[in-house]
Amino acid sequence: MDSSTEKPPRARVEDAVDTDAPRTRDYLDGFLAAKPAENPVGGAGSDLQAEVIEALREIYDPEIPVNIYDLGLIYGVEVDENSDATVTMTLTTPHCPVAETMPGEVELRVTSVPGIRDAEVVLVWDPPWGPHKMSDEARLELGML
């Protein structure tokens, strides 16, 4: 830098603010007066968790005419305070024809629920799935009751 070039003056707050006018924090009034939400965003029993479960009930096993939730393939649905969902699931067998696509479909369906920021599907094989994991509605649908 050439020594004959002068540096520009630094910006100062007092140069930009009208010091005669009183400074107020009215931009924070609404924020400070707001009360926290009565119902937590996530957690067990939250509305968001119920909506995720309803979305899972729209996914049907291609071989069995029952949704994957009532079929007992969903072991857990958790929604945290950041609206991130974690679905723990299994399949009827590791050789299930939809083993490669079903977890992706579950993730896509869960992320489409309004209010969900992100979703993760954890595929587990232990404990193994069995017909005893099906809901009564699923057993009735399949004529097992």
GUBATOR-865673 format. One record per atom (N, C-alpha, C, O, CB): y negated, z, x negated; residue in one letter. Coordinates in steps of 0.1 Angstrom, whole numbers, padded with zeros to 4 digits, always signed. Glycine has a CB too. Example, Ala and Ser with C-alpha at 12.3 -4.5 7.8 and 13.67 -1.06 7.14 Angstrom:
<pts>
+0057+0078-0132A
+0045+0078-0123A
+0033+0078-0132A
+0033+0085-0142A
+0045+0090-0113A
+0022+0071-0128S
+0011+0071-0137S
+0000+0079-0129S
-0011+0080-0134S
+0006+0057-0141S
</pts>
This chain:
<pts>
+0012+0000-0008M
+0000+0000+0000M
-0012+0000-0009M
-0013+0007-0019M
+0000+0012+0010M
-0022-0008-0005D
-0034-0009-0013D
-0043+0003-0011D
-0044+0008+0000D
-0042-0022-0009D
-0048+0009-0022S
-0056+0021-0021S
-0069+0019-0014S
-0075+0028-0010S
-0058+0027-0035S
-0073+0006-0013S
-0086+0004-0006S
-0084+0003+0009S
-0094+0003+0016S
-0092-0010-0011S
-0072+0003+0014T
-0069+0003+0028T
-0069+0017+0033T
-0063+0026+0028T
-0055-0004+0031T
-0078+0019+0043E
-0079+0033+0049E
-0068+0035+0059E
-0064+0026+0067E
-0093+0035+0055E
-0063+0047+0060K
-0053+0051+0070K
-0060+0052+0083K
-0072+0056+0084K
-0046+0064+0066K
-0054+0049+0094P
-0060+0050+0107P
-0061+0065+0110P
-0053+0073+0105P
-0052+0043+0118P
-0070+0069+0119P
-0072+0083+0122P
-0060+0088+0130P
-0054+0080+0138P
-0085+0086+0130P
-0056+0100+0128R
-0045+0106+0136R
-0050+0109+0150R
-0061+0113+0153R
-0040+0119+0129R
-0041+0108+0159A
-0044+0111+0173A
-0044+0126+0175A
-0035+0133+0170A
-0033+0104+0183A
-0053+0131+0182R
-0055+0145+0185R
-0054+0147+0200R
-0060+0139+0208R
-0068+0151+0178R
-0048+0158+0204V
-0048+0161+0219V
-0061+0162+0225V
-0064+0157+0235V
-0040+0174+0221V
-0070+0169+0217E
-0084+0171+0223E
-0091+0158+0225E
-0101+0158+0232E
-0091+0181+0214E
-0087+0148+0217D
-0094+0135+0219D
-0089+0128+0232D
-0097+0120+0237D
-0090+0126+0207D
-0077+0131+0236A
-0072+0124+0248A
-0073+0132+0261A
-0073+0126+0272A
-0057+0121+0246A
-0075+0145+0260V
-0075+0153+0272V
-0090+0157+0275V
-0097+0160+0266V
-0067+0165+0270V
-0093+0156+0288D
-0106+0161+0292D
-0106+0176+0291D
-0101+0182+0300D
-0110+0156+0306D
-0112+0182+0281T
-0112+0196+0279T
-0120+0204+0289T
-0119+0216+0290T
-0117+0199+0265T
-0129+0197+0296D
-0137+0204+0306D
-0129+0207+0319D
-0132+0217+0326D
-0150+0196+0310D
-0119+0199+0322A
-0111+0201+0334A
-0100+0211+0331A
-0094+0211+0320A
-0105+0187+0339A
-0098+0220+0341P
-0087+0230+0338P
-0073+0223+0338P
-0071+0213+0346P
-0087+0241+0349P
-0065+0227+0329R
-0051+0221+0329R
-0042+0229+0338R
-0042+0241+0339R
-0045+0222+0314R
-0035+0221+0346T
-0026+0227+0356T
-0012+0222+0353T
-0010+0211+0347T
-0030+0224+0371T
-0002+0229+0358R
+0012+0224+0357R
+0017+0220+0370R
+0029+0223+0374R
+0020+0236+0351R
+0010+0213+0378D
+0014+0209+0391D
+0026+0200+0391D
+0033+0199+0401D
+0003+0203+0399D
+0028+0193+0380Y
+0040+0184+0379Y
+0053+0192+0379Y
+0063+0187+0382Y
+0039+0176+0367Y
+0052+0205+0376L
+0064+0214+0376L
+0066+0222+0389L
+0076+0228+0392L
+0064+0223+0365L
+0056+0222+0398D
+0056+0230+0410D
+0069+0227+0418D
+0076+0237+0422D
+0044+0227+0419D
+0072+0215+0421G
+0084+0212+0429G
+0097+0216+0422G
+0106+0221+0428G
+0084+0197+0432G
+0097+0214+0409F
+0109+0218+0401F
+0111+0233+0401F
+0122+0237+0403F
+0108+0212+0387F
+0100+0240+0399L
+0101+0255+0398L
+0104+0261+0412L
+0111+0271+0412L
+0089+0260+0392L
+0100+0255+0422A
+0102+0260+0436A
+0116+0257+0441A
+0120+0263+0451A
+0091+0255+0445A
+0122+0247+0435A
+0135+0243+0440A
+0146+0254+0439A
+0146+0261+0429A
+0140+0230+0433A
+0154+0255+0449K
+0165+0265+0448K
+0177+0258+0444K
+0179+0246+0447K
+0167+0272+0462K
+0186+0265+0437P
+0199+0259+0433P
+0207+0255+0445P
+0206+0261+0456P
+0207+0268+0424P
+0215+0245+0443A
+0224+0241+0454A
+0234+0252+0458A
+0239+0259+0449A
+0232+0228+0450A
+0236+0254+0471E
+0244+0265+0475E
+0259+0262+0472E
+0266+0271+0468E
+0243+0267+0490E
+0263+0250+0473N
+0277+0246+0470N
+0277+0240+0456N
+0269+0231+0453N
+0283+0237+0481N
+0287+0245+0448P
+0288+0239+0435P
+0292+0224+0436P
+0299+0220+0445P
+0297+0246+0426P
+0288+0216+0426V
+0291+0202+0427V
+0307+0200+0426V
+0312+0193+0434V
+0284+0194+0415V
+0313+0207+0416G
+0327+0205+0414G
+0334+0218+0416G
+0329+0227+0423G
+0330+0200+0400G
+0346+0218+0412G
+0355+0230+0413G
+0365+0229+0424G
+0364+0220+0432G
+0346+0242+0415G
+0374+0238+0424A
+0384+0238+0434A
+0378+0241+0448A
+0370+0250+0450A
+0395+0249+0431A
+0382+0233+0458G
+0377+0234+0471G
+0363+0228+0474G
+0358+0229+0485G
+0376+0248+0475G
+0358+0221+0464S
+0344+0215+0466S
+0346+0202+0474S
+0357+0196+0476S
+0338+0211+0452S
+0335+0198+0480D
+0335+0186+0489D
+0338+0174+0480D
+0345+0165+0485D
+0321+0184+0495D
+0334+0174+0468L
+0336+0162+0459L
+0351+0161+0456L
+0357+0150+0455L
+0328+0163+0446L
+0358+0173+0454Q
+0372+0173+0451Q
+0379+0167+0464Q
+0389+0160+0462Q
+0377+0187+0448Q
+0375+0172+0475A
+0381+0167+0488A
+0380+0152+0490A
+0389+0145+0494A
+0375+0174+0500A
+0368+0147+0486E
+0366+0132+0487E
+0375+0124+0477E
+0380+0114+0480E
+0351+0129+0484E
+0377+0130+0465V
+0386+0124+0455V
+0400+0123+0461V
+0407+0113+0460V
+0386+0131+0442V
+0405+0134+0467I
+0418+0135+0473I
+0419+0125+0484I
+0430+0118+0485I
+0421+0149+0478I
+0409+0123+0492E
+0409+0113+0503E
+0411+0099+0497E
+0418+0091+0503E
+0397+0114+0512E
+0404+0097+0486A
+0404+0083+0480A
+0419+0081+0474A
+0424+0070+0475A
+0394+0082+0468A
+0425+0092+0469L
+0439+0090+0464L
+0448+0088+0475L
+0459+0081+0473L
+0443+0103+0456L
+0445+0092+0487R
+0454+0090+0499R
+0454+0076+0503R
+0461+0072+0512R
+0450+0099+0510R
+0444+0068+0498E
+0444+0054+0501E
+0452+0045+0492E
+0453+0033+0495E
+0429+0049+0501E
+0458+0051+0482I
+0466+0043+0473I
+0481+0045+0477I
+0486+0056+0477I
+0464+0048+0458I
+0488+0034+0479Y
+0502+0035+0483Y
+0511+0030+0472Y
+0508+0021+0465Y
+0504+0026+0496Y
+0522+0037+0472D
+0533+0032+0462D
+0538+0019+0468D
+0541+0018+0480D
+0544+0043+0461D
+0540+0009+0459P
+0544-0004+0464P
+0558-0004+0469P
+0562-0013+0477P
+0542-0014+0453P
+0567+0005+0465E
+0581+0005+0469E
+0583+0014+0480E
+0593+0012+0488E
+0589+0009+0457E
+0575+0024+0482I
+0577+0034+0493I
+0564+0034+0501I
+0553+0036+0496I
+0580+0049+0487I
+0565+0032+0514P
+0553+0031+0523P
+0546+0044+0525P
+0543+0048+0537P
+0557+0025+0536P
+0543+0052+0515V
+0536+0065+0516V
+0526+0065+0505V
+0528+0060+0494V
+0547+0077+0514V
+0514+0071+0508N
+0504+0072+0497N
+0508+0082+0486N
+0517+0090+0488N
+0491+0077+0504N
+0502+0079+0474I
+0507+0086+0462I
+0504+0101+0463I
+0511+0109+0456I
+0500+0080+0450I
+0494+0106+0471Y
+0491+0120+0472Y
+0502+0127+0480Y
+0508+0137+0475Y
+0478+0122+0478Y
+0505+0122+0491D
+0516+0128+0500D
+0530+0126+0494D
+0539+0134+0497D
+0515+0122+0514D
+0531+0116+0486L
+0544+0114+0479L
+0546+0124+0468L
+0558+0126+0464L
+0544+0100+0473L
+0536+0131+0464G
+0538+0142+0454G
+0536+0137+0440G
+0540+0144+0431G
+0551+0148+0456G
+0530+0125+0438L
+0528+0120+0425L
+0515+0126+0418L
+0514+0125+0406L
+0527+0105+0425L
+0507+0132+0426I
+0494+0138+0421I
+0497+0153+0419I
+0499+0160+0429I
+0482+0135+0430I
+0497+0157+0407Y
+0499+0171+0403Y
+0486+0180+0403Y
+0487+0192+0405Y
+0506+0172+0390Y
+0475+0174+0401G
+0463+0181+0401G
+0450+0172+0402G
+0450+0161+0396G
+0462+0190+0389G
+0440+0177+0408V
+0427+0170+0409V
+0416+0180+0406V
+0415+0190+0413V
+0425+0163+0423V
+0409+0178+0395E
+0399+0187+0391E
+0386+0180+0390E
+0385+0169+0384E
+0402+0194+0377E
+0375+0186+0395V
+0362+0180+0394V
+0353+0191+0388V
+0352+0202+0393V
+0356+0175+0408V
+0347+0188+0376D
+0339+0198+0369D
+0325+0198+0374D
+0321+0189+0383D
+0340+0197+0354D
+0316+0207+0369E
+0302+0208+0373E
+0294+0195+0369E
+0283+0194+0374E
+0296+0220+0367E
+0299+0187+0360N
+0292+0174+0357N
+0297+0163+0365N
+0293+0151+0362N
+0295+0171+0342N
+0305+0165+0375S
+0310+0155+0384S
+0320+0146+0377S
+0322+0134+0381S
+0299+0147+0390S
+0327+0151+0367D
+0338+0143+0360D
+0351+0148+0366D
+0353+0160+0368D
+0337+0146+0345D
+0359+0138+0370A
+0372+0141+0376A
+0383+0139+0366A
+0383+0130+0358A
+0374+0133+0389A
+0393+0148+0367T
+0405+0147+0359T
+0417+0147+0369T
+0419+0157+0377T
+0407+0158+0348T
+0425+0137+0369V
+0437+0136+0378V
+0449+0137+0370V
+0451+0128+0361V
+0436+0123+0387V
+0458+0146+0372T
+0470+0148+0366T
+0481+0142+0375T
+0482+0147+0387T
+0473+0162+0361T
+0488+0132+0370M
+0498+0126+0379M
+0511+0122+0372M
+0511+0123+0359M
+0492+0113+0386M
+0521+0118+0379T
+0533+0113+0374T
+0537+0101+0382T
+0530+0097+0391T
+0544+0124+0374T
+0548+0095+0379L
+0554+0084+0386L
+0568+0088+0390L
+0573+0097+0385L
+0553+0070+0378L
+0574+0081+0399T
+0587+0084+0404T
+0597+0084+0392T
+0606+0092+0391T
+0592+0075+0415T
+0596+0074+0383T
+0604+0073+0371T
+0595+0067+0360T
+0586+0060+0363T
+0617+0065+0373T
+0599+0069+0347P
+0592+0062+0337P
+0593+0047+0337P
+0585+0040+0331P
+0596+0067+0323P
+0603+0042+0344H
+0606+0028+0345H
+0600+0022+0357H
+0604+0010+0361H
+0621+0025+0344H
+0592+0029+0364C
+0585+0024+0376C
+0578+0011+0374C
+0572+0010+0363C
+0575+0035+0382C
+0580+0001+0383P
+0573-0012+0380P
+0558-0011+0379P
+0552-0021+0374P
+0577-0021+0391P
+0552-0001+0384V
+0537+0000+0384V
+0533+0010+0373V
+0521+0015+0373V
+0532+0004+0397V
+0542+0013+0364A
+0538+0023+0354A
+0526+0019+0345A
+0519+0028+0341A
+0550+0026+0344A
+0524+0007+0343E
+0513+0002+0335E
+0500+0001+0343E
+0489+0002+0338E
+0516-0011+0329E
+0501-0002+0356T
+0489-0004+0364T
+0485+0007+0373T
+0473+0008+0376T
+0492-0016+0373T
+0494+0016+0377M
+0490+0026+0387M
+0480+0036+0381M
+0470+0039+0388M
+0503+0034+0390M
+0481+0041+0368P
+0470+0050+0363P
+0457+0044+0363P
+0447+0050+0366P
+0474+0055+0349P
+0456+0031+0360G
+0443+0024+0360G
+0438+0022+0374G
+0426+0023+0376G
+0445+0010+0354G
+0446+0020+0384E
+0442+0019+0398E
+0437+0032+0402E
+0426+0033+0410E
+0453+0014+0407E
+0443+0043+0399V
+0439+0057+0402V
+0425+0059+0396V
+0416+0064+0403V
+0449+0067+0398V
+0423+0056+0384E
+0411+0059+0377E
+0400+0051+0384E
+0389+0056+0386E
+0411+0055+0362E
+0402+0038+0387L
+0392+0030+0393L
+0389+0035+0407L
+0377+0035+0411L
+0398+0015+0394L
+0398+0039+0414R
+0396+0044+0428R
+0388+0057+0427R
+0379+0059+0436R
+0409+0046+0436R
+0391+0066+0418V
+0384+0079+0417V
+0370+0077+0413V
+0360+0083+0418V
+0391+0088+0407V
+0367+0068+0403T
+0353+0065+0399T
+0345+0058+0410T
+0333+0059+0409T
+0353+0057+0386T
+0351+0053+0420S
+0344+0046+0430S
+0339+0056+0441S
+0332+0053+0450S
+0352+0036+0437S
+0344+0069+0440V
+0339+0079+0449V
+0325+0083+0446V
+0322+0086+0435V
+0348+0092+0448V
+0316+0082+0456P
+0302+0085+0454P
+0300+0099+0449P
+0306+0109+0454P
+0294+0083+0467P
+0293+0101+0438G
+0291+0114+0432G
+0299+0116+0419G
+0296+0125+0412G
+0294+0124+0442G
+0310+0109+0418I
+0318+0110+0406I
+0312+0102+0394I
+0309+0090+0396I
+0333+0105+0408I
+0310+0109+0383R
+0304+0103+0371R
+0314+0095+0363R
+0312+0084+0359R
+0297+0113+0363R
+0326+0102+0361D
+0336+0096+0352D
+0350+0102+0357D
+0350+0112+0363D
+0334+0099+0337D
+0360+0095+0354A
+0374+0099+0358A
+0383+0097+0346A
+0382+0087+0338A
+0379+0092+0370A
+0393+0106+0345E
+0403+0105+0335E
+0416+0108+0342E
+0418+0117+0350E
+0401+0115+0323E
+0426+0099+0339V
+0440+0101+0345V
+0449+0105+0334V
+0450+0099+0323V
+0445+0088+0352V
+0456+0116+0336V
+0465+0122+0326V
+0479+0120+0332V
+0483+0125+0343V
+0463+0137+0323V
+0487+0111+0326L
+0500+0108+0331L
+0510+0117+0324L
+0511+0118+0312L
+0504+0093+0328L
+0518+0125+0332V
+0527+0134+0326V
+0541+0131+0332V
+0543+0125+0342V
+0523+0149+0330V
+0551+0136+0325W
+0565+0134+0329W
+0572+0147+0331W
+0584+0148+0336W
+0573+0126+0319W
+0565+0158+0328D
+0571+0171+0330D
+0562+0180+0338D
+0550+0182+0333D
+0574+0178+0316D
+0565+0185+0349P
+0579+0185+0355P
+0581+0171+0361P
+0572+0164+0366P
+0580+0196+0365P
+0594+0167+0361P
+0597+0154+0366P
+0595+0154+0382P
+0597+0164+0388P
+0611+0150+0363P
+0592+0142+0387W
+0590+0140+0401W
+0603+0141+0408W
+0614+0137+0402W
+0583+0127+0404W
+0604+0146+0420G
+0616+0147+0428G
+0611+0146+0443G
+0600+0149+0446G
+0624+0159+0425G
+0620+0143+0452P
+0617+0142+0466P
+0612+0155+0472P
+0605+0155+0482P
+0629+0138+0474P
+0615+0166+0465H
+0610+0179+0470H
+0595+0181+0468H
+0589+0190+0474H
+0617+0190+0462H
+0589+0172+0461K
+0574+0173+0459K
+0566+0166+0470K
+0554+0167+0471K
+0570+0166+0445K
+0574+0159+0479M
+0567+0151+0490M
+0562+0161+0500M
+0568+0171+0503M
+0576+0141+0496M
+0551+0157+0507S
+0546+0165+0518S
+0555+0163+0530S
+0563+0154+0531S
+0531+0161+0521S
+0553+0172+0540D
+0561+0170+0552D
+0558+0157+0559D
+0567+0151+0565D
+0558+0182+0562D
+0545+0153+0558E
+0541+0140+0565E
+0549+0129+0558E
+0553+0119+0565E
+0526+0138+0563E
+0550+0129+0545A
+0557+0118+0538A
+0572+0118+0542A
+0578+0108+0544A
+0555+0119+0523A
+0578+0130+0542R
+0592+0131+0546R
+0594+0126+0560R
+0604+0119+0563R
+0597+0145+0545R
+0585+0129+0569L
+0586+0124+0583L
+0585+0109+0583L
+0592+0103+0591L
+0575+0131+0592L
+0575+0104+0576E
+0573+0089+0575E
+0586+0082+0570E
+0589+0071+0575E
+0562+0086+0566E
+0593+0088+0561L
+0605+0082+0555L
+0618+0086+0563L
+0629+0082+0558L
+0606+0086+0541L
+0617+0094+0573G
+0628+0098+0581G
+0637+0108+0574G
+0649+0109+0576G
+0636+0086+0584G
+0631+0116+0565M
+0638+0126+0558M
+0638+0140+0565M
+0643+0150+0560M
+0633+0128+0544M
+0631+0141+0576L
+0630+0154+0584L
+0637+0153+0596L
+0638+0163+0604L
+0615+0158+0586L
</pts>
